[in-house]
Amino acid sequence: CYVSTWHDFDLDAFRDACPDGVLFLHGGGNLGDIWPHHQRFREDILARVRDRAVVQLPQSIHFRVLAEVDRFAALVADHPDFVLYVRDTRSLDFARKHLACPSHPAPDSAYALGEQLRGEAQCDVLMLMRTDDERQGYAISRANPATVVDWLEDDADLPVGVDAKAREAQAVARVNRGLRLLTRGRVVVTDRLHGHILADLLGISHVVLDNDYGKIAAYLDAWPAPDSIVTRASTIEHAMVLAKQRVGTR
């Protein structure tokens, strides 16, 4: 087994550890040109690893620059065995139009975690809001009574190491941190797709806003969740009204 991140992949070490078999690329929401480090890594894999199947686990696709679409499409077309899984219908339509590879719909890999036990809530409304390049720019008033957080920073005691066992421990620690964070709210408001997914797995009633290109709406259109668990809003004010209503019914 060989595990790496985008910045420490070693082709020789990979081939030594895995002389044959499938190479899996991590799923998520970074297939496109918003997150160039992840995309260049993906393109580098397609260019350099041509003697085996490469499987892209479920992604959302979004490009802002046509030249970047052409660049990726050329690498996909040139690879002898690339298979793509996507998380929503819009991404599937894009893939089947632009990418010469088998493309299939699949829910986000996080659902493999299954239902999760939630802890005791510490506040009525927790807002998990993006502070990165996909943020929509929602203005949150200082008078807003919600607890507002993001989850970009790792815990100080994150396990260290680069081997497969260490990577697994890091992944588990990050998921557990996200679950603990969301559990703090009786109701959650979020513009993060994995905020929605983990809240769903925890059984936490939540309100979703969208990122800057409609990722969450596209996912929910493809994989609906019960109205009792999630509802959609278009503004912070609307989200807070809905959240307070849900707090009142808990």
JODA-V157541 format. One record per residue. N is the residue number from 1. SS is DSSP state (a for helix, b for strand, c for the rest). OMEGA is omega in degrees with one decimal (NA if undefined). D_LAST is the distance of its C-alpha to the last C-alpha in whole Angstrom. Layout:
BEGIN
n=N ss=SS omega=OMEGA d_last=D_LAST
n=N ss=SS omega=OMEGA d_last=D_LAST
END
This chain:
BEGIN
n=1 ss=c omega=177.3 d_last=45
n=2 ss=c omega=178.9 d_last=45
n=3 ss=c omega=176.0 d_last=42
n=4 ss=c omega=167.0 d_last=42
n=5 ss=c omega=-177.9 d_last=41
n=6 ss=c omega=-172.1 d_last=42
n=7 ss=c omega=-178.5 d_last=44
n=8 ss=c omega=177.8 d_last=46
n=9 ss=c omega=179.1 d_last=47
n=10 ss=c omega=-174.4 d_last=50
n=11 ss=a omega=-179.5 d_last=52
n=12 ss=a omega=178.9 d_last=54
n=13 ss=a omega=177.2 d_last=52
n=14 ss=a omega=-178.0 d_last=50
n=15 ss=a omega=177.0 d_last=53
n=16 ss=a omega=-177.4 d_last=54
n=17 ss=a omega=-175.1 d_last=51
n=18 ss=c omega=-178.2 d_last=50
n=19 ss=c omega=173.9 d_last=54
n=20 ss=c omega=-179.7 d_last=52
n=21 ss=c omega=-174.2 d_last=49
n=22 ss=c omega=171.7 d_last=46
n=23 ss=b omega=179.2 d_last=45
n=24 ss=b omega=173.9 d_last=41
n=25 ss=b omega=-176.7 d_last=40
n=26 ss=c omega=175.4 d_last=36
n=27 ss=c omega=178.5 d_last=34
n=28 ss=b omega=-176.9 d_last=31
n=29 ss=b omega=-175.8 d_last=32
n=30 ss=b omega=175.6 d_last=35
n=31 ss=b omega=-175.2 d_last=38
n=32 ss=b omega=-175.0 d_last=39
n=33 ss=c omega=176.3 d_last=41
n=34 ss=c omega=-177.5 d_last=38
n=35 ss=c omega=-169.9 d_last=38
n=36 ss=a omega=-179.2 d_last=42
n=37 ss=a omega=179.8 d_last=42
n=38 ss=a omega=-178.5 d_last=40
n=39 ss=a omega=178.5 d_last=42
n=40 ss=a omega=175.7 d_last=45
n=41 ss=a omega=179.3 d_last=45
n=42 ss=a omega=179.8 d_last=44
n=43 ss=a omega=178.8 d_last=47
n=44 ss=a omega=177.1 d_last=49
n=45 ss=a omega=-179.5 d_last=48
n=46 ss=a omega=-179.1 d_last=49
n=47 ss=a omega=-171.2 d_last=52
n=48 ss=a omega=-177.2 d_last=53
n=49 ss=c omega=-171.9 d_last=52
n=50 ss=c omega=-175.3 d_last=53
n=51 ss=c omega=-179.6 d_last=54
n=52 ss=c omega=177.8 d_last=51
n=53 ss=c omega=172.4 d_last=48
n=54 ss=b omega=-177.8 d_last=45
n=55 ss=b omega=175.1 d_last=42
n=56 ss=b omega=177.4 d_last=39
n=57 ss=b omega=-164.9 d_last=36
n=58 ss=b omega=-178.2 d_last=33
n=59 ss=b omega=161.8 d_last=33
n=60 ss=b omega=-176.2 d_last=33
n=61 ss=b omega=172.4 d_last=36
n=62 ss=b omega=174.1 d_last=37
n=63 ss=c omega=175.0 d_last=40
n=64 ss=c omega=-174.8 d_last=41
n=65 ss=c omega=-176.2 d_last=45
n=66 ss=a omega=-179.1 d_last=47
n=67 ss=a omega=178.1 d_last=49
n=68 ss=a omega=174.1 d_last=47
n=69 ss=a omega=-178.5 d_last=46
n=70 ss=a omega=-179.8 d_last=50
n=71 ss=a omega=-178.8 d_last=50
n=72 ss=a omega=-179.4 d_last=47
n=73 ss=a omega=179.7 d_last=48
n=74 ss=a omega=178.7 d_last=52
n=75 ss=a omega=177.8 d_last=51
n=76 ss=a omega=-178.7 d_last=49
n=77 ss=a omega=-176.3 d_last=52
n=78 ss=a omega=-177.7 d_last=54
n=79 ss=c omega=-175.8 d_last=52
n=80 ss=c omega=-174.0 d_last=53
n=81 ss=c omega=178.4 d_last=50
n=82 ss=b omega=178.8 d_last=47
n=83 ss=b omega=-173.4 d_last=43
n=84 ss=b omega=171.3 d_last=40
n=85 ss=b omega=-178.1 d_last=37
n=86 ss=b omega=-169.3 d_last=34
n=87 ss=c omega=-177.4 d_last=31
n=88 ss=c omega=-175.5 d_last=31
n=89 ss=a omega=179.3 d_last=33
n=90 ss=a omega=177.3 d_last=34
n=91 ss=a omega=178.7 d_last=36
n=92 ss=a omega=177.7 d_last=37
n=93 ss=a omega=178.5 d_last=39
n=94 ss=a omega=-177.3 d_last=40
n=95 ss=a omega=-177.5 d_last=41
n=96 ss=a omega=176.6 d_last=43
n=97 ss=a omega=-169.0 d_last=45
n=98 ss=a omega=-169.7 d_last=46
n=99 ss=c omega=-177.2 d_last=46
n=100 ss=c omega=179.0 d_last=49
n=101 ss=c omega=172.6 d_last=47
n=102 ss=b omega=-178.6 d_last=45
n=103 ss=b omega=-173.6 d_last=41
n=104 ss=b omega=175.0 d_last=38
n=105 ss=b omega=175.9 d_last=34
n=106 ss=c omega=175.4 d_last=32
n=107 ss=c omega=179.6 d_last=28
n=108 ss=c omega=-176.7 d_last=28
n=109 ss=a omega=-178.5 d_last=29
n=110 ss=a omega=178.9 d_last=26
n=111 ss=a omega=174.9 d_last=24
n=112 ss=a omega=177.3 d_last=27
n=113 ss=a omega=-176.0 d_last=25
n=114 ss=c omega=-179.0 d_last=23
n=115 ss=c omega=-177.9 d_last=19
n=116 ss=c omega=176.2 d_last=18
n=117 ss=c omega=179.2 d_last=17
n=118 ss=c omega=176.0 d_last=14
n=119 ss=c omega=-177.9 d_last=15
n=120 ss=c omega=179.6 d_last=13
n=121 ss=c omega=-179.7 d_last=11
n=122 ss=c omega=178.8 d_last=14
n=123 ss=b omega=-179.6 d_last=13
n=124 ss=b omega=-175.7 d_last=10
n=125 ss=b omega=173.1 d_last=12
n=126 ss=b omega=176.7 d_last=14
n=127 ss=b omega=174.5 d_last=17
n=128 ss=b omega=-170.0 d_last=19
n=129 ss=c omega=-178.8 d_last=22
n=130 ss=c omega=172.0 d_last=26
n=131 ss=c omega=-174.5 d_last=29
n=132 ss=c omega=-172.8 d_last=31
n=133 ss=c omega=176.4 d_last=34
n=134 ss=c omega=-176.8 d_last=31
n=135 ss=c omega=-179.5 d_last=29
n=136 ss=c omega=-179.0 d_last=29
n=137 ss=c omega=178.0 d_last=29
n=138 ss=c omega=179.1 d_last=26
n=139 ss=c omega=-179.3 d_last=27
n=140 ss=c omega=-178.0 d_last=24
n=141 ss=c omega=175.6 d_last=25
n=142 ss=c omega=179.2 d_last=25
n=143 ss=c omega=179.6 d_last=23
n=144 ss=c omega=-175.7 d_last=20
n=145 ss=c omega=-176.3 d_last=18
n=146 ss=c omega=169.6 d_last=16
n=147 ss=b omega=-173.6 d_last=18
n=148 ss=b omega=-177.9 d_last=20
n=149 ss=b omega=163.4 d_last=22
n=150 ss=c omega=-174.8 d_last=24
n=151 ss=c omega=-176.7 d_last=25
n=152 ss=c omega=-175.3 d_last=29
n=153 ss=c omega=175.6 d_last=30
n=154 ss=c omega=172.0 d_last=31
n=155 ss=c omega=-178.9 d_last=30
n=156 ss=c omega=-177.5 d_last=34
n=157 ss=c omega=177.1 d_last=34
n=158 ss=c omega=179.0 d_last=34
n=159 ss=c omega=-178.8 d_last=36
n=160 ss=c omega=178.3 d_last=40
n=161 ss=c omega=-177.0 d_last=42
n=162 ss=c omega=178.4 d_last=43
n=163 ss=c omega=-174.4 d_last=44
n=164 ss=a omega=179.9 d_last=41
n=165 ss=a omega=179.4 d_last=40
n=166 ss=a omega=178.8 d_last=39
n=167 ss=a omega=178.2 d_last=37
n=168 ss=a omega=179.3 d_last=35
n=169 ss=a omega=177.6 d_last=34
n=170 ss=a omega=179.8 d_last=33
n=171 ss=a omega=179.0 d_last=31
n=172 ss=a omega=-179.5 d_last=29
n=173 ss=a omega=-179.5 d_last=29
n=174 ss=a omega=177.0 d_last=28
n=175 ss=a omega=-179.5 d_last=25
n=176 ss=a omega=177.2 d_last=24
n=177 ss=a omega=178.5 d_last=24
n=178 ss=a omega=178.2 d_last=22
n=179 ss=a omega=178.8 d_last=19
n=180 ss=a omega=-178.4 d_last=19
n=181 ss=a omega=-177.8 d_last=19
n=182 ss=a omega=-178.9 d_last=16
n=183 ss=a omega=-179.4 d_last=14
n=184 ss=c omega=-176.8 d_last=14
n=185 ss=b omega=170.7 d_last=11
n=186 ss=b omega=174.6 d_last=8
n=187 ss=b omega=-178.9 d_last=9
n=188 ss=b omega=168.1 d_last=12
n=189 ss=b omega=-177.5 d_last=15
n=190 ss=b omega=170.5 d_last=18
n=191 ss=c omega=176.4 d_last=22
n=192 ss=c omega=-179.6 d_last=23
n=193 ss=a omega=179.4 d_last=23
n=194 ss=a omega=168.9 d_last=22
n=195 ss=a omega=176.2 d_last=19
n=196 ss=a omega=-174.3 d_last=18
n=197 ss=a omega=-179.8 d_last=20
n=198 ss=a omega=175.4 d_last=19
n=199 ss=a omega=176.5 d_last=15
n=200 ss=a omega=-179.7 d_last=15
n=201 ss=a omega=178.1 d_last=17
n=202 ss=a omega=-176.1 d_last=15
n=203 ss=c omega=-179.6 d_last=12
n=204 ss=c omega=174.7 d_last=10
n=205 ss=c omega=-175.8 d_last=9
n=206 ss=b omega=179.0 d_last=12
n=207 ss=b omega=-179.6 d_last=14
n=208 ss=b omega=162.9 d_last=18
n=209 ss=c omega=-178.0 d_last=21
n=210 ss=c omega=172.0 d_last=24
n=211 ss=c omega=-171.1 d_last=27
n=212 ss=c omega=177.6 d_last=30
n=213 ss=c omega=172.2 d_last=32
n=214 ss=c omega=-177.2 d_last=29
n=215 ss=a omega=-174.4 d_last=28
n=216 ss=a omega=177.4 d_last=24
n=217 ss=a omega=179.7 d_last=25
n=218 ss=a omega=179.6 d_last=28
n=219 ss=a omega=-179.1 d_last=26
n=220 ss=a omega=175.5 d_last=23
n=221 ss=a omega=-179.1 d_last=26
n=222 ss=a omega=-175.0 d_last=28
n=223 ss=c omega=-174.9 d_last=25
n=224 ss=c omega=173.4 d_last=22
n=225 ss=c omega=-177.8 d_last=18
n=226 ss=c omega=177.6 d_last=16
n=227 ss=c omega=179.6 d_last=14
n=228 ss=c omega=-179.5 d_last=11
n=229 ss=c omega=-172.1 d_last=11
n=230 ss=b omega=170.5 d_last=14
n=231 ss=b omega=-174.9 d_last=15
n=232 ss=b omega=175.5 d_last=18
n=233 ss=c omega=-179.0 d_last=19
n=234 ss=c omega=178.0 d_last=23
n=235 ss=c omega=176.3 d_last=23
n=236 ss=a omega=-177.9 d_last=21
n=237 ss=a omega=178.7 d_last=20
n=238 ss=a omega=179.6 d_last=19
n=239 ss=a omega=-178.8 d_last=17
n=240 ss=a omega=175.8 d_last=15
n=241 ss=a omega=-179.8 d_last=15
n=242 ss=a omega=-179.7 d_last=13
n=243 ss=a omega=179.9 d_last=11
n=244 ss=a omega=175.9 d_last=10
n=245 ss=a omega=-179.2 d_last=9
n=246 ss=a omega=175.1 d_last=6
n=247 ss=a omega=-178.1 d_last=5
n=248 ss=a omega=-179.7 d_last=6
n=249 ss=a omega=-177.7 d_last=4
n=250 ss=c omega=NA d_last=0
END
